[in-house]
Amino acid sequence: MYHFLPLAEKRLLRQEYRIRFVIVALVIFSILVLLGTAFLLPTWFVANIKEQTVEKRMDILQHTISKKQDGALNTISDNTKSEIKLLRNGEDFVPFRTVLEIIIDNRSSGVSLQSFSFSRVNIDGDIAVVVRGVYRDRDSLVNFRKNLEREKMFTRIDLPIANLAKGRDADFSIELTAVALKP
């Protein structure tokens, strides 16, 4: 194939072709951006209106909840205060060590103590104690219970009758409630 154009004009035509190609590409890109923006504007307006509606509803809901929570917060606050008082180790509470020492000191011969379970009964400091062990004969267990009944610290001593009906070397379980003695 023959080339009739001089080399300098071929270069100018290539350069002009590239410039026109870039201009056409930029125009098409600009048109696409404008069309995309035009199609997204209604969606943006709807989303903005929905956001404002949701914010208004949230404000109303928070206002309503805050009124309801005032009562709930007072209840939670009272419960927390009573739990803190329950955990506090002050003069109102019966020390576990004292209760344990009294039970061991009042143990009669023929009674072997094996386990102790302590738990707080109320916020006044009362303690529930479960003592488990083995007794040699019925009289030794009855004496142990009588010794515990003489103590002013124990308000309730529960020894099930079934424990007393058994023979020798039988297991027993006594449930006690110890209270803090006020001076």
C-alpha positions in Angstrom: 0.0 0.0 0.0 1.2 3.4 -0.9 1.5 6.2 1.6 0.7 9.6 0.0 0.8 11.8 3.1 4.1 13.1 4.2 5.4 11.9 7.6 4.9 15.3 9.4 1.2 15.4 8.5 0.7 11.8 9.6 2.0 12.7 13.0 -0.3 15.7 13.2 -3.3 13.5 12.2 -2.4 10.9 14.9 -2.1 13.6 17.5 -5.4 15.2 16.5 -7.1 11.7 16.5 -5.8 11.1 20.1 -7.1 14.4 21.3 -10.5 13.8 19.7 -10.6 10.4 21.2 -9.8 11.7 24.7 -12.4 14.5 24.3 -15.1 12.0 23.2 -14.3 9.7 26.1 -14.4 12.6 28.6 -17.8 13.8 27.2 -19.2 10.2 27.5 -17.9 9.9 31.1 -19.3 13.3 32.0 -22.7 12.3 30.6 -22.7 9.0 32.5 -21.8 10.8 35.8 -24.6 13.3 35.2 -27.1 10.5 34.5 -26.0 8.5 37.5 -26.4 11.6 39.7 -29.8 12.3 38.3 -30.9 8.8 39.0 -29.5 8.8 42.5 -31.0 12.1 43.6 -34.5 10.8 44.2 -33.1 7.9 46.3 -31.0 10.3 48.3 -34.1 12.5 49.0 -36.2 9.5 50.1 -33.3 8.2 52.3 -32.9 11.7 53.9 -36.6 11.9 54.7 -36.7 8.4 56.1 -33.6 9.3 58.3 -35.4 12.3 59.7 -38.5 10.3 60.4 -36.5 7.6 62.2 -34.7 10.2 64.3 -38.0 11.7 65.3 -39.4 8.3 66.3 -36.2 7.5 68.2 -36.5 10.8 70.2 -40.1 9.9 71.0 -39.2 6.4 72.0 -36.3 7.5 74.1 -38.5 10.0 75.9 -41.1 7.3 76.6 -38.5 4.8 77.7 -36.8 7.3 80.0 -40.1 7.8 81.8 -40.5 4.0 82.3 -36.9 3.5 83.2 -37.0 5.9 86.1 -39.1 3.4 88.1 -37.0 0.5 86.8 -33.8 2.3 87.7 -35.0 3.0 91.2 -35.8 -0.7 91.6 -32.4 -1.7 90.2 -30.7 0.8 92.5 -32.6 -0.6 95.6 -31.6 -4.1 94.6 -28.0 -3.1 94.1 -27.9 -1.4 97.5 -29.3 -4.5 99.2 -26.8 -6.7 97.4 -23.9 -4.4 98.5 -25.2 -4.5 102.1 -25.3 -8.3 101.8 -21.7 -8.5 100.7 -20.5 -6.0 103.2 -18.7 -7.4 106.1 -19.7 -5.2 109.0 -20.9 -5.4 112.6 -24.4 -6.5 111.5 -23.2 -9.8 110.0 -22.4 -13.0 111.7 -18.8 -14.0 110.9 -18.5 -17.5 109.4 -15.6 -18.3 111.7 -17.6 -17.5 114.8 -20.4 -19.8 113.7 -18.0 -22.6 112.9 -16.2 -22.3 116.2 -19.5 -22.4 118.1 -20.7 -25.5 116.2 -17.4 -27.3 116.8 -17.3 -26.3 120.5 -20.8 -27.7 121.1 -20.0 -31.0 119.3 -20.7 -33.9 121.6 -18.6 -37.1 121.7 -19.8 -39.6 119.3 -20.5 -37.0 116.6 -18.1 -36.6 113.7 -18.5 -33.4 111.6 -17.7 -33.8 107.9 -18.9 -30.7 106.0 -20.3 -27.2 106.5 -22.2 -25.2 104.0 -22.7 -21.5 104.6 -25.0 -19.0 102.8 -26.5 -15.6 103.6 -30.2 -15.7 104.3 -31.0 -12.0 104.1 -29.5 -8.5 104.2 -29.7 -8.4 108.0 -26.7 -10.7 108.2 -28.4 -14.0 109.0 -26.5 -17.1 107.9 -28.0 -20.5 106.9 -25.6 -23.3 107.9 -25.9 -27.0 106.9 -23.8 -29.3 109.0 -23.2 -32.9 107.8 -21.5 -35.7 109.6 -21.8 -39.1 111.2 -23.1 -40.0 114.6 -22.2 -43.1 116.6 -25.5 -43.4 118.5 -28.8 -41.5 118.8 -28.0 -40.1 122.2 -24.8 -38.4 121.0 -26.7 -36.6 118.2 -29.5 -35.5 120.5 -26.9 -34.1 122.9 -25.3 -32.2 120.0 -28.7 -30.7 119.1 -29.4 -29.7 122.7 -26.0 -28.1 123.0 -26.7 -26.0 119.9 -30.2 -25.1 121.1 -28.6 -23.5 124.2 -26.7 -21.0 122.0 -28.5 -17.7 121.5 -27.0 -17.3 118.1 -29.1 -20.0 116.5 -32.8 -19.2 115.9 -33.6 -22.4 114.0 -32.2 -25.9 114.3 -33.7 -28.4 112.0 -32.7 -32.0 112.5 -35.0 -34.3 110.5 -36.6 -37.2 112.4 -35.4 -39.6 109.7 -31.8 -39.1 110.9 -32.8 -40.1 114.4 -34.5 -43.3 113.3 -31.4 -44.8 111.9 -29.1 -47.1 113.9 -25.4 -46.7 114.7 -22.8 -44.9 112.6 -25.4 -43.2 110.4 -25.1 -39.9 108.5 -26.9 -36.8 109.6 -27.7 -33.3 108.4 -28.6 -30.4 110.6 -29.8 -27.1 109.2 -29.2 -24.0 111.3 -30.0 -20.3 111.1 -27.5 -18.1 112.8 -28.4 -14.4 113.5 -26.2 -11.5 114.5 -26.6 -10.8 118.2 -27.2 -7.1 118.9 -25.3 -5.7 121.9 
